Amino acid sequence: MFTMFCINTTYICDKNNSLDLTIRNNINGDFIKVKKLSDILPGAFITINWKDKKLMLPYSLRNGFISFSDLNWDWRYEFRDNGEINEIEPTLYEIKSMNQYIEHKCDVVGTEVS
């Protein structure tokens, strides 16, 4: 079950670093901007601008959360106990090795509800 929020695009991570993102579906190369988390399709990707990083991460089908990841980074929206997505507090993981990572906790800046 997905919430029907407009996707927030600006977060504060690690308490003081602004992060901006865009999620796009890529069906037949159309790169349509996703407006709701429920609209994410296989082939989607996220672009993240944070600190001096510009990341483009593919959607990763996983059980228990929505994830965009590669071998170095993982952006996650966790599910709450009631089955809704916690869009307000996503996490960016910086993957250092198989069992080592840095967790960057993020909080939404403003809330856009449709």
TORKENU-112301 format. One line per field, with one value per atom (N, C-alpha, C): residue in one letter; atom name; y, z, x; residue number from 1. Coordinates in nm, 2 decimals, always signed. Layout:
BEGIN
residuo	c(A	...)
atomo	c(CA	...)
y	c(Y	...)
z	c(Z	...)
x	c(X	...)
num	c(NUM	...)
END
This chain:
BEGIN
residuo	c(M	M	M	F	F	F	T	T	T	M	M	M	F	F	F	C	C	C	I	I	I	N	N	N	T	T	T	T	T	T	Y	Y	Y	I	I	I	C	C	C	D	D	D	K	K	K	N	N	N	N	N	N	S	S	S	L	L	L	D	D	D	L	L	L	T	T	T	I	I	I	R	R	R	N	N	N	N	N	N	I	I	I	N	N	N	G	G	G	D	D	D	F	F	F	I	I	I	K	K	K	V	V	V	K	K	K	K	K	K	L	L	L	S	S	S	D	D	D	I	I	I	L	L	L	P	P	P	G	G	G	A	A	A	F	F	F	I	I	I	T	T	T	I	I	I	N	N	N	W	W	W	K	K	K	D	D	D	K	K	K	K	K	K	L	L	L	M	M	M	L	L	L	P	P	P	Y	Y	Y	S	S	S	L	L	L	R	R	R	N	N	N	G	G	G	F	F	F	I	I	I	S	S	S	F	F	F	S	S	S	D	D	D	L	L	L	N	N	N	W	W	W	D	D	D	W	W	W	R	R	R	Y	Y	Y	E	E	E	F	F	F	R	R	R	D	D	D	N	N	N	G	G	G	E	E	E	I	I	I	N	N	N	E	E	E	I	I	I	E	E	E	P	P	P	T	T	T	L	L	L	Y	Y	Y	E	E	E	I	I	I	K	K	K	S	S	S	M	M	M	N	N	N	Q	Q	Q	Y	Y	Y	I	I	I	E	E	E	H	H	H	K	K	K	C	C	C	D	D	D	V	V	V	V	V	V	G	G	G	T	T	T	E	E	E	V	V	V	S	S	S)
atomo	c(N	CA	C	N	CA	C	N	CA	C	N	CA	C	N	CA	C	N	CA	C	N	CA	C	N	CA	C	N	CA	C	N	CA	C	N	CA	C	N	CA	C	N	CA	C	N	CA	C	N	CA	C	N	CA	C	N	CA	C	N	CA	C	N	CA	C	N	CA	C	N	CA	C	N	CA	C	N	CA	C	N	CA	C	N	CA	C	N	CA	C	N	CA	C	N	CA	C	N	CA	C	N	CA	C	N	CA	C	N	CA	C	N	CA	C	N	CA	C	N	CA	C	N	CA	C	N	CA	C	N	CA	C	N	CA	C	N	CA	C	N	CA	C	N	CA	C	N	CA	C	N	CA	C	N	CA	C	N	CA	C	N	CA	C	N	CA	C	N	CA	C	N	CA	C	N	CA	C	N	CA	C	N	CA	C	N	CA	C	N	CA	C	N	CA	C	N	CA	C	N	CA	C	N	CA	C	N	CA	C	N	CA	C	N	CA	C	N	CA	C	N	CA	C	N	CA	C	N	CA	C	N	CA	C	N	CA	C	N	CA	C	N	CA	C	N	CA	C	N	CA	C	N	CA	C	N	CA	C	N	CA	C	N	CA	C	N	CA	C	N	CA	C	N	CA	C	N	CA	C	N	CA	C	N	CA	C	N	CA	C	N	CA	C	N	CA	C	N	CA	C	N	CA	C	N	CA	C	N	CA	C	N	CA	C	N	CA	C	N	CA	C	N	CA	C	N	CA	C	N	CA	C	N	CA	C	N	CA	C	N	CA	C	N	CA	C	N	CA	C	N	CA	C	N	CA	C	N	CA	C	N	CA	C	N	CA	C	N	CA	C	N	CA	C	N	CA	C	N	CA	C	N	CA	C	N	CA	C	N	CA	C	N	CA	C	N	CA	C)
y	c(-0.12	+0.00	+0.12	+0.22	+0.34	+0.46	+0.56	+0.68	+0.76	+0.86	+0.94	+1.08	+1.09	+1.22	+1.26	+1.39	+1.44	+1.41	+1.37	+1.34	+1.47	+1.47	+1.58	+1.58	+1.69	+1.70	+1.76	+1.82	+1.88	+1.83	+1.78	+1.73	+1.79	+1.78	+1.81	+1.68	+1.65	+1.52	+1.55	+1.47	+1.48	+1.62	+1.66	+1.78	+1.92	+1.92	+2.05	+2.06	+1.95	+1.95	+1.93	+2.03	+2.02	+1.92	+1.84	+1.74	+1.76	+1.77	+1.78	+1.66	+1.62	+1.50	+1.51	+1.42	+1.41	+1.26	+1.21	+1.07	+1.07	+0.98	+0.97	+0.83	+0.80	+0.67	+0.68	+0.56	+0.56	+0.44	+0.46	+0.37	+0.41	+0.33	+0.37	+0.50	+0.53	+0.65	+0.78	+0.78	+0.91	+0.99	+0.94	+1.01	+1.10	+1.04	+1.12	+1.14	+1.26	+1.29	+1.23	+1.16	+1.09	+1.19	+1.20	+1.29	+1.22	+1.09	+1.02	+0.89	+0.85	+0.73	+0.61	+0.61	+0.50	+0.49	+0.59	+0.59	+0.54	+0.50	+0.45	+0.31	+0.30	+0.17	+0.12	-0.01	-0.07	+0.01	+0.04	+0.12	+0.27	+0.30	+0.44	+0.46	+0.59	+0.62	+0.75	+0.78	+0.90	+0.98	+1.11	+1.19	+1.27	+1.27	+1.34	+1.44	+1.56	+1.66	+1.68	+1.65	+1.66	+1.68	+1.79	+1.83	+1.85	+1.78	+1.79	+1.67	+1.60	+1.47	+1.50	+1.44	+1.43	+1.28	+1.22	+1.08	+1.05	+0.94	+0.89	+0.74	+0.70	+0.57	+0.50	+0.38	+0.30	+0.25	+0.24	+0.18	+0.03	-0.01	-0.15	-0.21	-0.32	-0.38	-0.46	-0.42	-0.49	-0.50	-0.60	-0.62	-0.53	-0.46	-0.39	-0.24	-0.19	-0.05	-0.02	+0.11	+0.15	+0.20	+0.15	+0.17	+0.21	+0.30	+0.34	+0.32	+0.23	+0.20	+0.15	+0.17	+0.11	+0.05	+0.02	-0.04	+0.05	+0.18	+0.28	+0.35	+0.37	+0.45	+0.38	+0.40	+0.35	+0.45	+0.50	+0.59	+0.51	+0.52	+0.43	+0.51	+0.47	+0.51	+0.38	+0.39	+0.27	+0.27	+0.15	+0.14	+0.15	+0.22	+0.23	+0.10	+0.08	-0.04	-0.06	+0.06	+0.05	+0.03	+0.01	-0.02	+0.10	+0.22	+0.34	+0.37	+0.44	+0.48	+0.60	+0.60	+0.71	+0.80	+0.89	+0.98	+1.09	+1.12	+1.23	+1.21	+1.09	+1.06	+0.95	+0.97	+0.87	+0.87	+0.77	+0.75	+0.73	+0.80	+0.77	+0.70	+0.58	+0.50	+0.51	+0.54	+0.55	+0.41	+0.33	+0.19	+0.19	+0.15	+0.15	+0.01	-0.09	-0.23	-0.32	-0.45	-0.54	-0.52	-0.50	-0.49	-0.36	-0.26	-0.13	-0.02	+0.07	+0.18	+0.30	+0.41	+0.53	+0.57	+0.59	+0.62	+0.77	+0.83	+0.97	+0.99	+1.02	+1.04	+1.17	+1.17	+1.29	+1.32	+1.45	+1.50	+1.59	+1.58	+1.67	+1.81	+1.90	+2.04	+2.08	+2.12	+2.15	+2.02	+2.02	+1.90	+1.94	+1.87	+1.89	+1.77	+1.79	+1.68	+1.71	+1.61	+1.62	+1.57)
z	c(+0.00	+0.00	+0.00	-0.09	-0.10	-0.06	+0.00	+0.04	-0.09	-0.08	-0.20	-0.19	-0.13	-0.11	-0.25	-0.27	-0.38	-0.32	-0.41	-0.36	-0.32	-0.19	-0.15	-0.22	-0.25	-0.33	-0.26	-0.14	-0.07	+0.08	+0.12	+0.25	+0.31	+0.45	+0.52	+0.57	+0.54	+0.58	+0.67	+0.77	+0.87	+0.94	+0.96	+1.03	+0.97	+0.87	+0.82	+0.67	+0.59	+0.45	+0.37	+0.28	+0.19	+0.08	+0.06	-0.05	-0.13	-0.27	-0.36	-0.45	-0.48	-0.56	-0.66	-0.76	-0.86	-0.89	-0.90	-0.94	-1.08	-1.17	-1.30	-1.34	-1.41	-1.47	-1.61	-1.65	-1.78	-1.86	-1.90	-1.98	-2.13	-2.21	-2.35	-2.37	-2.27	-2.28	-2.26	-2.20	-2.18	-2.06	-1.96	-1.85	-1.78	-1.76	-1.70	-1.55	-1.50	-1.36	-1.28	-1.17	-1.08	-0.98	-0.97	-0.87	-0.74	-0.75	-0.63	-0.62	-0.50	-0.48	-0.54	-0.54	-0.60	-0.75	-0.81	-0.96	-1.00	-0.91	-0.94	-1.01	-1.12	-1.20	-1.22	-1.25	-1.28	-1.39	-1.38	-1.47	-1.43	-1.31	-1.26	-1.21	-1.19	-1.13	-1.05	-0.96	-0.88	-0.91	-0.92	-0.92	-0.79	-0.73	-0.60	-0.61	-0.56	-0.55	-0.40	-0.35	-0.21	-0.18	-0.10	-0.08	-0.22	-0.24	-0.37	-0.46	-0.42	-0.50	-0.59	-0.71	-0.80	-0.84	-0.78	-0.79	-0.88	-0.96	-1.04	-1.00	-0.93	-0.88	-0.94	-0.98	-1.04	-0.93	-0.96	-0.87	-0.85	-0.72	-0.69	-0.62	-0.68	-0.62	-0.50	-0.39	-0.26	-0.17	-0.08	+0.01	+0.13	+0.17	+0.30	+0.29	+0.17	+0.15	+0.01	-0.03	-0.16	-0.17	-0.26	-0.27	-0.41	-0.41	-0.53	-0.50	-0.57	-0.52	-0.64	-0.61	-0.69	-0.60	-0.64	-0.55	-0.44	-0.45	-0.36	-0.28	-0.32	-0.25	-0.25	-0.15	-0.14	-0.07	-0.15	-0.10	-0.06	+0.06	+0.10	+0.17	+0.13	+0.20	+0.27	+0.40	+0.48	+0.50	+0.52	+0.55	+0.69	+0.73	+0.87	+0.91	+1.04	+1.09	+1.03	+0.99	+0.93	+0.78	+0.72	+0.58	+0.49	+0.55	+0.47	+0.46	+0.35	+0.33	+0.42	+0.48	+0.56	+0.47	+0.40	+0.31	+0.38	+0.50	+0.58	+0.63	+0.65	+0.71	+0.63	+0.50	+0.42	+0.47	+0.43	+0.46	+0.34	+0.33	+0.23	+0.29	+0.24	+0.28	+0.19	+0.24	+0.17	+0.19	+0.09	+0.11	+0.09	+0.19	+0.19	+0.15	+0.20	+0.17	+0.19	+0.18	+0.19	+0.33	+0.44	+0.57	+0.64	+0.56	+0.62	+0.54	+0.61	+0.54	+0.64	+0.58	+0.66	+0.64	+0.74	+0.74	+0.75	+0.65	+0.65	+0.66	+0.79	+0.81	+0.76	+0.69	+0.63	+0.68	+0.68	+0.72	+0.61	+0.59	+0.48	+0.52	+0.42	+0.43	+0.38	+0.46	+0.41	+0.37	+0.37	+0.33	+0.23	+0.12	+0.01	+0.00	+0.03	+0.03	-0.08	-0.16	-0.26	-0.22)
x	c(+0.08	+0.00	+0.09	+0.06	+0.14	+0.05	+0.12	+0.04	+0.02	-0.07	-0.10	-0.05	+0.07	+0.13	+0.20	+0.21	+0.30	+0.44	+0.53	+0.66	+0.73	+0.78	+0.86	+0.99	+1.05	+1.17	+1.29	+1.26	+1.37	+1.37	+1.49	+1.51	+1.63	+1.64	+1.77	+1.82	+1.94	+2.01	+2.13	+2.14	+2.25	+2.23	+2.11	+2.07	+2.11	+2.19	+2.22	+2.26	+2.24	+2.28	+2.15	+2.12	+2.01	+2.03	+1.92	+1.92	+1.80	+1.82	+1.71	+1.70	+1.58	+1.57	+1.46	+1.46	+1.36	+1.35	+1.23	+1.20	+1.13	+1.19	+1.13	+1.11	+1.00	+0.98	+1.04	+1.09	+1.16	+1.09	+0.97	+0.90	+0.92	+0.99	+1.01	+1.09	+1.17	+1.26	+1.18	+1.07	+0.99	+1.03	+1.10	+1.15	+1.04	+0.92	+0.81	+0.84	+0.83	+0.85	+0.73	+0.77	+0.68	+0.62	+0.49	+0.43	+0.38	+0.36	+0.32	+0.40	+0.43	+0.51	+0.44	+0.31	+0.23	+0.25	+0.30	+0.32	+0.46	+0.54	+0.68	+0.66	+0.73	+0.73	+0.87	+0.87	+1.01	+1.07	+1.20	+1.27	+1.28	+1.22	+1.23	+1.37	+1.40	+1.53	+1.51	+1.60	+1.60	+1.73	+1.72	+1.84	+1.85	+1.96	+1.98	+2.10	+2.08	+2.18	+2.20	+2.32	+2.34	+2.49	+2.51	+2.65	+2.72	+2.83	+2.90	+2.87	+2.76	+2.73	+2.61	+2.62	+2.51	+2.49	+2.38	+2.36	+2.24	+2.25	+2.14	+2.13	+2.02	+2.01	+1.89	+1.90	+1.78	+1.70	+1.57	+1.47	+1.51	+1.51	+1.54	+1.42	+1.37	+1.25	+1.30	+1.24	+1.28	+1.15	+1.16	+1.05	+1.06	+0.96	+0.96	+0.99	+1.04	+1.07	+1.08	+1.08	+1.10	+1.25	+1.32	+1.47	+1.51	+1.61	+1.68	+1.83	+1.89	+2.03	+2.12	+2.25	+2.36	+2.45	+2.57	+2.67	+2.73	+2.70	+2.76	+2.66	+2.54	+2.44	+2.30	+2.22	+2.09	+2.00	+1.90	+1.80	+1.67	+1.62	+1.51	+1.40	+1.28	+1.15	+1.11	+1.10	+1.06	+0.91	+0.85	+0.71	+0.69	+0.58	+0.54	+0.47	+0.44	+0.37	+0.23	+0.17	+0.03	+0.04	+0.16	+0.17	+0.19	+0.18	+0.20	+0.35	+0.39	+0.53	+0.56	+0.68	+0.72	+0.81	+0.74	+0.80	+0.87	+0.83	+0.88	+1.03	+1.07	+1.20	+1.27	+1.31	+1.38	+1.53	+1.60	+1.74	+1.83	+1.94	+2.04	+2.16	+2.18	+2.30	+2.41	+2.53	+2.65	+2.72	+2.73	+2.78	+2.93	+3.00	+3.15	+3.20	+3.13	+3.17	+3.05	+3.06	+2.94	+2.87	+2.95	+2.88	+2.91	+2.95	+2.99	+2.92	+2.85	+2.78	+2.77	+2.75	+2.72	+2.57	+2.50	+2.35	+2.34	+2.27	+2.24	+2.09	+2.05	+1.90	+1.86	+1.74	+1.69	+1.55	+1.51	+1.38	+1.33	+1.20	+1.14	+1.14	+1.16	+1.15	+1.02	+0.92	+0.78	+0.71	+0.58	+0.51	+0.41	+0.41	+0.31	+0.22	+0.09	-0.01	-0.11	-0.14	-0.24	-0.37)
num	c(1	1	1	2	2	2	3	3	3	4	4	4	5	5	5	6	6	6	7	7	7	8	8	8	9	9	9	10	10	10	11	11	11	12	12	12	13	13	13	14	14	14	15	15	15	16	16	16	17	17	17	18	18	18	19	19	19	20	20	20	21	21	21	22	22	22	23	23	23	24	24	24	25	25	25	26	26	26	27	27	27	28	28	28	29	29	29	30	30	30	31	31	31	32	32	32	33	33	33	34	34	34	35	35	35	36	36	36	37	37	37	38	38	38	39	39	39	40	40	40	41	41	41	42	42	42	43	43	43	44	44	44	45	45	45	46	46	46	47	47	47	48	48	48	49	49	49	50	50	50	51	51	51	52	52	52	53	53	53	54	54	54	55	55	55	56	56	56	57	57	57	58	58	58	59	59	59	60	60	60	61	61	61	62	62	62	63	63	63	64	64	64	65	65	65	66	66	66	67	67	67	68	68	68	69	69	69	70	70	70	71	71	71	72	72	72	73	73	73	74	74	74	75	75	75	76	76	76	77	77	77	78	78	78	79	79	79	80	80	80	81	81	81	82	82	82	83	83	83	84	84	84	85	85	85	86	86	86	87	87	87	88	88	88	89	89	89	90	90	90	91	91	91	92	92	92	93	93	93	94	94	94	95	95	95	96	96	96	97	97	97	98	98	98	99	99	99	100	100	100	101	101	101	102	102	102	103	103	103	104	104	104	105	105	105	106	106	106	107	107	107	108	108	108	109	109	109	110	110	110	111	111	111	112	112	112	113	113	113	114	114	114)
END
